Amino acid sequence: MNKAVFVLIALLSQNTFATEHEQFTQQGKVAIKEFATTLKASLVSAMKSGGPIEAISVCNQVAPAISAELSEKYGFEISRTSLKVRNQNNAADQWEKEILFQFESLNQQGEDVKTLFVSEAITKSGSHEMRMMKAIPTGKVCLTCHGSNIDPVVQAKLSELYPNDQATGFKLGDIRGAFTVRKTID
Ligand code: HEC
């Protein structure tokens, strides 16, 4: 191929990818907001109507369902992760761990957890991958199931469902975890 043509094609595809990444970032932010709002609303209403035991089933069943529904709707994978997970299915992979460590250090330097956000386009041999993470702060309501003084009845239910639970001992304002979004294009 003529060198000029090759360079042009390379530039064009890079440009397309930049546009795709921009779209991904915008859509990802919308999806994350939808995830956060829907889940918080179900959680708060379950806490009010049936208390924490009923609310555990929201986190246990509704959270994965919302995750699946939004992934389908937006055409990418969206879920939640953390350095200390309750459900092993939510465990962070290497890239996610690195970002979570960066978030932790920024939080320690005084950055507001709500602002911690990353969107990256990663090019590997033959494939483009776009990934995004947004930190989730620990609010007051979260302490009922993720704090240090968990009611024994709640704790018993959590231990029954999650024998390897690592997601306790969080304090107000800690990073509880992050929303994570991923899309691969060939
Ligand atoms: C009523 C108990 C309860 C409350 C309150 C609660 N959670 Fe959870 N949380 C859970 C359960 C149960 C899971 C495991 C869900 C699953 O199986 O995917 C979980 C999982 C998570 C996860 C996914 C990572 C992991 O540890 O597996 C994040 C992030 C999270 N919770 C954040 C929060 C935040 C932020 C709040 C407050 C707004 C909160 N939770 C309030 C019970 C609770």
py3Dmol code that shows the C-alpha trace and the ligand (Angstrom):
import py3Dmol

protein = """\
ATOM      1  CA  MET A   1       0.000   0.000   0.000  1.00  0.00           C
ATOM      2  CA  ASN A   2       1.060   3.544  -0.742  1.00  0.00           C
ATOM      3  CA  LYS A   3       2.558   4.994   2.435  1.00  0.00           C
ATOM      4  CA  ALA A   4       0.429   8.155   2.388  1.00  0.00           C
ATOM      5  CA  VAL A   5      -2.741   6.091   2.044  1.00  0.00           C
ATOM      6  CA  PHE A   6      -1.666   3.846   4.878  1.00  0.00           C
ATOM      7  CA  VAL A   7      -0.995   6.808   7.165  1.00  0.00           C
ATOM      8  CA  LEU A   8      -4.342   8.284   6.240  1.00  0.00           C
ATOM      9  CA  ILE A   9      -6.178   5.056   7.051  1.00  0.00           C
ATOM     10  CA  ALA A  10      -4.296   4.756  10.328  1.00  0.00           C
ATOM     11  CA  LEU A  11      -5.215   8.326  11.239  1.00  0.00           C
ATOM     12  CA  LEU A  12      -8.836   7.806  10.276  1.00  0.00           C
ATOM     13  CA  SER A  13      -9.192   4.668  12.366  1.00  0.00           C
ATOM     14  CA  GLN A  14      -7.483   6.374  15.283  1.00  0.00           C
ATOM     15  CA  ASN A  15      -9.938   9.228  14.937  1.00  0.00           C
ATOM     16  CA  THR A  16     -12.919   6.906  14.802  1.00  0.00           C
ATOM     17  CA  PHE A  17     -11.620   5.248  17.904  1.00  0.00           C
ATOM     18  CA  ALA A  18     -11.218   8.588  19.661  1.00  0.00           C
ATOM     19  CA  THR A  19     -14.843   9.388  18.828  1.00  0.00           C
ATOM     20  CA  GLU A  20     -15.945   5.963  20.013  1.00  0.00           C
ATOM     21  CA  HIS A  21     -14.060   6.472  23.238  1.00  0.00           C
ATOM     22  CA  GLU A  22     -15.742   9.818  23.750  1.00  0.00           C
ATOM     23  CA  GLN A  23     -19.155   8.210  23.180  1.00  0.00           C
ATOM     24  CA  PHE A  24     -18.251   5.382  25.518  1.00  0.00           C
ATOM     25  CA  THR A  25     -17.298   7.866  28.251  1.00  0.00           C
ATOM     26  CA  GLN A  26     -20.529   9.799  27.867  1.00  0.00           C
ATOM     27  CA  GLN A  27     -22.754   6.700  27.781  1.00  0.00           C
ATOM     28  CA  GLY A  28     -20.828   5.085  30.608  1.00  0.00           C
ATOM     29  CA  LYS A  29     -21.435   8.103  32.818  1.00  0.00           C
ATOM     30  CA  VAL A  30     -25.153   7.966  32.052  1.00  0.00           C
ATOM     31  CA  ALA A  31     -25.297   4.218  32.755  1.00  0.00           C
ATOM     32  CA  ILE A  32     -23.390   4.624  36.031  1.00  0.00           C
ATOM     33  CA  LYS A  33     -25.789   7.342  37.151  1.00  0.00           C
ATOM     34  CA  GLU A  34     -28.751   5.122  36.267  1.00  0.00           C
ATOM     35  CA  PHE A  35     -27.219   2.190  38.168  1.00  0.00           C
ATOM     36  CA  ALA A  36     -26.498   4.327  41.242  1.00  0.00           C
ATOM     37  CA  THR A  37     -29.934   5.990  41.318  1.00  0.00           C
ATOM     38  CA  THR A  38     -31.956   2.814  40.729  1.00  0.00           C
ATOM     39  CA  LEU A  39     -30.038   0.782  43.276  1.00  0.00           C
ATOM     40  CA  LYS A  40     -30.061   3.487  45.949  1.00  0.00           C
ATOM     41  CA  ALA A  41     -33.825   3.964  45.519  1.00  0.00           C
ATOM     42  CA  SER A  42     -34.520   0.202  45.920  1.00  0.00           C
ATOM     43  CA  LEU A  43     -32.148   0.010  48.861  1.00  0.00           C
ATOM     44  CA  VAL A  44     -33.634   2.964  50.722  1.00  0.00           C
ATOM     45  CA  SER A  45     -37.220   1.837  50.133  1.00  0.00           C
ATOM     46  CA  ALA A  46     -36.442  -1.744  51.264  1.00  0.00           C
ATOM     47  CA  MET A  47     -34.693  -0.421  54.388  1.00  0.00           C
ATOM     48  CA  LYS A  48     -37.785   1.653  55.184  1.00  0.00           C
ATOM     49  CA  SER A  49     -40.373  -1.034  54.533  1.00  0.00           C
ATOM     50  CA  GLY A  50     -38.633  -4.170  55.789  1.00  0.00           C
ATOM     51  CA  GLY A  51     -35.401  -3.099  57.490  1.00  0.00           C
ATOM     52  CA  PRO A  52     -31.878  -4.286  56.714  1.00  0.00           C
ATOM     53  CA  ILE A  53     -32.726  -7.984  56.381  1.00  0.00           C
ATOM     54  CA  GLU A  54     -35.095  -7.257  53.523  1.00  0.00           C
ATOM     55  CA  ALA A  55     -32.620  -4.778  52.088  1.00  0.00           C
ATOM     56  CA  ILE A  56     -29.930  -7.488  51.971  1.00  0.00           C
ATOM     57  CA  SER A  57     -32.031  -9.249  49.347  1.00  0.00           C
ATOM     58  CA  VAL A  58     -32.066  -6.033  47.310  1.00  0.00           C
ATOM     59  CA  CYS A  59     -28.279  -5.960  47.223  1.00  0.00           C
ATOM     60  CA  ASN A  60     -28.112  -9.711  46.773  1.00  0.00           C
ATOM     61  CA  GLN A  61     -30.604  -9.965  43.891  1.00  0.00           C
ATOM     62  CA  VAL A  62     -31.528  -6.531  42.600  1.00  0.00           C
ATOM     63  CA  ALA A  63     -27.942  -5.280  42.198  1.00  0.00           C
ATOM     64  CA  PRO A  64     -26.841  -8.123  39.876  1.00  0.00           C
ATOM     65  CA  ALA A  65     -30.151  -7.806  37.981  1.00  0.00           C
ATOM     66  CA  ILE A  66     -29.673  -4.068  37.370  1.00  0.00           C
ATOM     67  CA  SER A  67     -26.118  -4.762  36.296  1.00  0.00           C
ATOM     68  CA  ALA A  68     -27.284  -7.333  33.724  1.00  0.00           C
ATOM     69  CA  GLU A  69     -30.133  -5.152  32.487  1.00  0.00           C
ATOM     70  CA  LEU A  70     -27.958  -2.067  31.968  1.00  0.00           C
ATOM     71  CA  SER A  71     -25.197  -4.100  30.306  1.00  0.00           C
ATOM     72  CA  GLU A  72     -27.765  -5.344  27.793  1.00  0.00           C
ATOM     73  CA  LYS A  73     -29.288  -1.893  27.299  1.00  0.00           C
ATOM     74  CA  TYR A  74     -25.995  -0.076  26.688  1.00  0.00           C
ATOM     75  CA  GLY A  75     -24.017  -2.812  24.978  1.00  0.00           C
ATOM     76  CA  PHE A  76     -21.131  -2.887  27.435  1.00  0.00           C
ATOM     77  CA  GLU A  77     -20.383  -4.596  30.719  1.00  0.00           C
ATOM     78  CA  ILE A  78     -21.252  -2.548  33.769  1.00  0.00           C
ATOM     79  CA  SER A  79     -20.872  -3.768  37.337  1.00  0.00           C
ATOM     80  CA  ARG A  80     -19.456  -2.892  40.756  1.00  0.00           C
ATOM     81  CA  THR A  81     -16.147  -3.868  42.260  1.00  0.00           C
ATOM     82  CA  SER A  82     -13.957  -3.155  45.273  1.00  0.00           C
ATOM     83  CA  LEU A  83     -10.610  -3.960  46.891  1.00  0.00           C
ATOM     84  CA  LYS A  84     -12.653  -5.678  49.626  1.00  0.00           C
ATOM     85  CA  VAL A  85     -15.580  -7.538  48.134  1.00  0.00           C
ATOM     86  CA  ARG A  86     -18.583  -9.180  49.703  1.00  0.00           C
ATOM     87  CA  ASN A  87     -19.366 -11.255  46.618  1.00  0.00           C
ATOM     88  CA  GLN A  88     -16.348 -12.868  44.887  1.00  0.00           C
ATOM     89  CA  ASN A  89     -18.125 -12.363  41.542  1.00  0.00           C
ATOM     90  CA  ASN A  90     -17.395  -8.664  42.002  1.00  0.00           C
ATOM     91  CA  ALA A  91     -13.641  -9.130  42.555  1.00  0.00           C
ATOM     92  CA  ALA A  92     -11.426  -6.567  40.795  1.00  0.00           C
ATOM     93  CA  ASP A  93      -9.129  -7.617  37.959  1.00  0.00           C
ATOM     94  CA  GLN A  94      -5.584  -6.256  37.626  1.00  0.00           C
ATOM     95  CA  TRP A  95      -6.540  -3.005  35.857  1.00  0.00           C
ATOM     96  CA  GLU A  96      -9.366  -2.360  38.325  1.00  0.00           C
ATOM     97  CA  LYS A  97      -7.084  -2.996  41.302  1.00  0.00           C
ATOM     98  CA  GLU A  98      -4.558  -0.478  40.024  1.00  0.00           C
ATOM     99  CA  ILE A  99      -7.245   2.162  39.555  1.00  0.00           C
ATOM    100  CA  LEU A 100      -8.706   1.443  42.989  1.00  0.00           C
ATOM    101  CA  PHE A 101      -5.246   1.876  44.558  1.00  0.00           C
ATOM    102  CA  GLN A 102      -4.895   5.209  42.717  1.00  0.00           C
ATOM    103  CA  PHE A 103      -8.332   6.271  43.979  1.00  0.00           C
ATOM    104  CA  GLU A 104      -7.281   5.331  47.544  1.00  0.00           C
ATOM    105  CA  SER A 105      -4.142   7.418  47.364  1.00  0.00           C
ATOM    106  CA  LEU A 106      -6.002  10.417  45.867  1.00  0.00           C
ATOM    107  CA  ASN A 107      -8.613  10.112  48.631  1.00  0.00           C
ATOM    108  CA  GLN A 108      -5.828  10.107  51.226  1.00  0.00           C
ATOM    109  CA  GLN A 109      -4.484  13.289  49.638  1.00  0.00           C
ATOM    110  CA  GLY A 110      -7.861  14.889  50.265  1.00  0.00           C
ATOM    111  CA  GLU A 111      -9.625  14.452  46.900  1.00  0.00           C
ATOM    112  CA  ASP A 112     -13.405  14.174  47.176  1.00  0.00           C
ATOM    113  CA  VAL A 113     -14.412  10.527  46.540  1.00  0.00           C
ATOM    114  CA  LYS A 114     -17.314  11.729  44.381  1.00  0.00           C
ATOM    115  CA  THR A 115     -14.890  13.201  41.837  1.00  0.00           C
ATOM    116  CA  LEU A 116     -12.706  10.107  41.402  1.00  0.00           C
ATOM    117  CA  PHE A 117     -13.183   8.925  37.839  1.00  0.00           C
ATOM    118  CA  VAL A 118     -11.120   7.343  35.085  1.00  0.00           C
ATOM    119  CA  SER A 119     -11.867   6.505  31.441  1.00  0.00           C
ATOM    120  CA  GLU A 120      -9.146   4.831  29.378  1.00  0.00           C
ATOM    121  CA  ALA A 121      -8.771   3.491  25.865  1.00  0.00           C
ATOM    122  CA  ILE A 122      -6.403   0.547  25.866  1.00  0.00           C
ATOM    123  CA  THR A 123      -5.016  -0.782  22.591  1.00  0.00           C
ATOM    124  CA  LYS A 124      -3.708  -4.318  22.663  1.00  0.00           C
ATOM    125  CA  SER A 125      -2.588  -6.384  19.701  1.00  0.00           C
ATOM    126  CA  GLY A 126      -5.611  -6.574  17.433  1.00  0.00           C
ATOM    127  CA  SER A 127      -8.181  -5.258  19.867  1.00  0.00           C
ATOM    128  CA  HIS A 128      -9.276  -1.996  21.414  1.00  0.00           C
ATOM    129  CA  GLU A 129     -10.636  -1.969  24.897  1.00  0.00           C
ATOM    130  CA  MET A 130     -12.338   0.905  26.659  1.00  0.00           C
ATOM    131  CA  ARG A 131     -12.655   0.956  30.409  1.00  0.00           C
ATOM    132  CA  MET A 132     -14.053   3.307  32.961  1.00  0.00           C
ATOM    133  CA  MET A 133     -14.350   3.464  36.721  1.00  0.00           C
ATOM    134  CA  LYS A 134     -16.111   5.794  39.143  1.00  0.00           C
ATOM    135  CA  ALA A 135     -15.527   5.600  42.893  1.00  0.00           C
ATOM    136  CA  ILE A 136     -18.430   4.905  45.255  1.00  0.00           C
ATOM    137  CA  PRO A 137     -18.298   6.680  48.624  1.00  0.00           C
ATOM    138  CA  THR A 138     -19.469   5.020  51.843  1.00  0.00           C
ATOM    139  CA  GLY A 139     -22.563   6.883  53.029  1.00  0.00           C
ATOM    140  CA  LYS A 140     -24.322   6.603  56.381  1.00  0.00           C
ATOM    141  CA  VAL A 141     -26.910   4.051  55.189  1.00  0.00           C
ATOM    142  CA  CYS A 142     -24.107   1.789  53.896  1.00  0.00           C
ATOM    143  CA  LEU A 143     -22.673   1.344  57.405  1.00  0.00           C
ATOM    144  CA  THR A 144     -25.654  -0.859  58.379  1.00  0.00           C
ATOM    145  CA  CYS A 145     -24.142  -3.633  56.252  1.00  0.00           C
ATOM    146  CA  HIS A 146     -20.572  -2.462  55.524  1.00  0.00           C
ATOM    147  CA  GLY A 147     -19.571  -0.708  58.774  1.00  0.00           C
ATOM    148  CA  SER A 148     -17.913  -1.858  62.000  1.00  0.00           C
ATOM    149  CA  ASN A 149     -20.902  -2.153  64.352  1.00  0.00           C
ATOM    150  CA  ILE A 150     -23.204  -4.385  62.372  1.00  0.00           C
ATOM    151  CA  ASP A 151     -26.311  -5.624  64.173  1.00  0.00           C
ATOM    152  CA  PRO A 152     -25.779  -9.330  65.075  1.00  0.00           C
ATOM    153  CA  VAL A 153     -28.952 -10.419  63.256  1.00  0.00           C
ATOM    154  CA  VAL A 154     -27.818  -8.599  60.092  1.00  0.00           C
ATOM    155  CA  GLN A 155     -24.298  -9.977  60.493  1.00  0.00           C
ATOM    156  CA  ALA A 156     -25.659 -13.531  60.812  1.00  0.00           C
ATOM    157  CA  LYS A 157     -27.598 -13.160  57.557  1.00  0.00           C
ATOM    158  CA  LEU A 158     -24.583 -11.673  55.764  1.00  0.00           C
ATOM    159  CA  SER A 159     -22.290 -14.464  57.006  1.00  0.00           C
ATOM    160  CA  GLU A 160     -24.797 -17.083  55.906  1.00  0.00           C
ATOM    161  CA  LEU A 161     -24.983 -15.649  52.370  1.00  0.00           C
ATOM    162  CA  TYR A 162     -21.323 -14.613  52.101  1.00  0.00           C
ATOM    163  CA  PRO A 163     -19.002 -16.811  54.177  1.00  0.00           C
ATOM    164  CA  ASN A 164     -15.961 -15.036  52.686  1.00  0.00           C
ATOM    165  CA  ASP A 165     -17.279 -11.501  53.134  1.00  0.00           C
ATOM    166  CA  GLN A 166     -14.482  -8.897  53.159  1.00  0.00           C
ATOM    167  CA  ALA A 167     -16.750  -5.859  52.823  1.00  0.00           C
ATOM    168  CA  THR A 168     -17.111  -4.762  56.454  1.00  0.00           C
ATOM    169  CA  GLY A 169     -15.227  -2.264  58.636  1.00  0.00           C
ATOM    170  CA  PHE A 170     -15.777   0.705  56.301  1.00  0.00           C
ATOM    171  CA  LYS A 171     -16.069   4.216  57.751  1.00  0.00           C
ATOM    172  CA  LEU A 172     -18.156   7.159  56.575  1.00  0.00           C
ATOM    173  CA  GLY A 173     -16.431   8.726  53.548  1.00  0.00           C
ATOM    174  CA  ASP A 174     -14.247   5.701  52.757  1.00  0.00           C
ATOM    175  CA  ILE A 175     -14.188   4.436  49.203  1.00  0.00           C
ATOM    176  CA  ARG A 176     -16.585   1.462  49.327  1.00  0.00           C
ATOM    177  CA  GLY A 177     -15.725   0.468  45.771  1.00  0.00           C
ATOM    178  CA  ALA A 178     -16.389   1.626  42.236  1.00  0.00           C
ATOM    179  CA  PHE A 179     -18.658   1.233  39.277  1.00  0.00           C
ATOM    180  CA  THR A 180     -16.751  -0.344  36.437  1.00  0.00           C
ATOM    181  CA  VAL A 181     -17.576  -0.314  32.719  1.00  0.00           C
ATOM    182  CA  ARG A 182     -15.853  -2.215  29.934  1.00  0.00           C
ATOM    183  CA  LYS A 183     -16.219  -2.489  26.188  1.00  0.00           C
ATOM    184  CA  THR A 184     -14.044  -4.378  23.733  1.00  0.00           C
ATOM    185  CA  ILE A 185     -13.965  -3.688  20.011  1.00  0.00           C
ATOM    186  CA  ASP A 186     -12.150  -5.935  17.528  1.00  0.00           C
TER     187      ASP A 186
END
"""
ligand_1 = """\
43
HEC
C -28.859 -4.076 53.693
C -27.466 -4.329 53.574
C -26.630 -3.441 52.669
C -26.590 -2.081 52.650
C -27.380 -1.115 53.509
C -25.606 -1.728 51.649
N -25.076 -2.851 51.085
Fe -23.627 -2.898 49.687
N -23.788 -4.907 49.582
C -24.659 -5.663 50.324
C -24.660 -7.023 49.819
C -25.510 -8.171 50.343
C -23.740 -7.043 48.746
C -23.371 -8.211 47.842
C -24.152 -8.079 46.544
C -23.895 -9.182 45.557
O -24.024 -10.353 45.924
O -23.539 -8.847 44.407
C -23.206 -5.691 48.630
C -22.285 -5.329 47.675
C -21.838 -4.047 47.479
C -20.882 -3.661 46.467
C -20.241 -4.554 45.401
C -18.878 -5.038 45.786
C -18.899 -6.151 46.805
O -18.500 -5.879 47.940
O -19.305 -7.282 46.457
C -20.703 -2.315 46.605
C -19.779 -1.436 45.795
C -21.585 -1.883 47.672
N -22.252 -2.966 48.199
C -21.719 -0.576 48.062
C -22.673 -0.140 48.964
C -22.922 1.261 49.233
C -22.170 2.423 48.623
C -23.946 1.308 50.141
C -24.631 2.535 50.682
C -25.232 3.428 49.716
C -24.308 -0.076 50.428
N -23.520 -0.913 49.694
C -25.301 -0.437 51.319
C -25.428 -5.241 51.378
C -25.683 -3.915 51.674
"""
view = py3Dmol.view(width=600, height=400)
view.addModel(protein, "pdb")
view.setStyle({"model": 0}, {"cartoon": {"style": "trace"}})
view.addModel(ligand_1, "xyz")
view.setStyle({"model": 1}, {"stick": {}})
view.zoomTo()
view.show()
